[in-house]
């Protein structure tokens, strides 16, 4: 049989167990979400590689356009790198604001 003091103690501990369990699930979800948001970084790495491989191919085919092609390559690099910065920003927002 459970008397009133043991019942209140049981309710007290079950409440804090539920809070602890919920905080652990929330922390796990935050870590999973931040990890998933960094998947975009793999695409960015491939995109930057593609930009500079296209630059090397273009310069090899037409060397006298190197200055113009290099400007285009730097623009493509900057736009591709912006996607990486957005992905990292999302990961940090998920980790530190929620």
N, C-alpha and C positions, 0 to 999 in steps of 0.2 A: 504494500500500500504506500502511496505517496502522500506525505503530509504537506501542508501549505508552505513550509520553509523550503523543502526540497523541490516543490513544484516551481516556486519563484526562482530558485537557483537554476533549475533546468531551463526555464524560459529565458533567463538571463544569458546562459551560455549558448543556447540555441540561436538567440538573436545575434550574438557576436560571431558565432560560427557562420551564419548566413551572410553577415557583412564581410567577413574575411573571405569566404568563398566567392562572393560577388566581386570583390576587389581583385582577386586572383584571375577570375575570368576576364574582367575588364583589362587587366594588364596583359594577359595573353592575347586578347583581341587587338590591342594597340600594337603589340610587337608583330603580329601576323600582318596587320594592315600596313605598317611601315615597311615590312619586308616585301610585301606585294607591290607597294608603290615604287620600289626601286627597280622593278623589272624593266622599267623604261630605260634604265641606264645601259642595258645590253643593246637595245636598239640604237641608242646614241653612239655607242662605240662602233657599231657596224656602220652607222651613217657617216661618222667622221672618217672612217677608213675608206668608205666609198667616195667621199668628196676628194680626198687627197690622192686616191688611186686614179680617179678621173683627171685630176690635175696633171699627174705624171704622164698619163697616156696622151693628154692633149698637148702638153709641151713637147713630148717626143714626136708627135705628128707635125706640130707647127711651132717651132721654137721662137719665131719672132713675135708671137703674141703672148709671151710669157708674162709681162707686166699686167696686161688686161685679164688674163686667165687667173693669175695669182690673186688679184682683187676679188674676182668672183669666188675663188676657193675660200678666201678668208671670210667673205660674206656667208657662204654656205656653212663654214665651220662655226661662225658666231650664232647663226640661227639654229643649228643642230645642238650646240652647247647650251642654248637657252632652254631647250627641252629638258636637258639634264638638270639644270638649275631648278626648273619647275618641279621635276620629280623629287629632287632632294628637299625642296621647300615643303612639298606635300608630306614627305616622310617625317620631317621635323615637326610639322604642324600636328600630325597624328600622334607623335610620341609625346609632345610637350604641352599641348593645349587641352586635350581631352582627358 
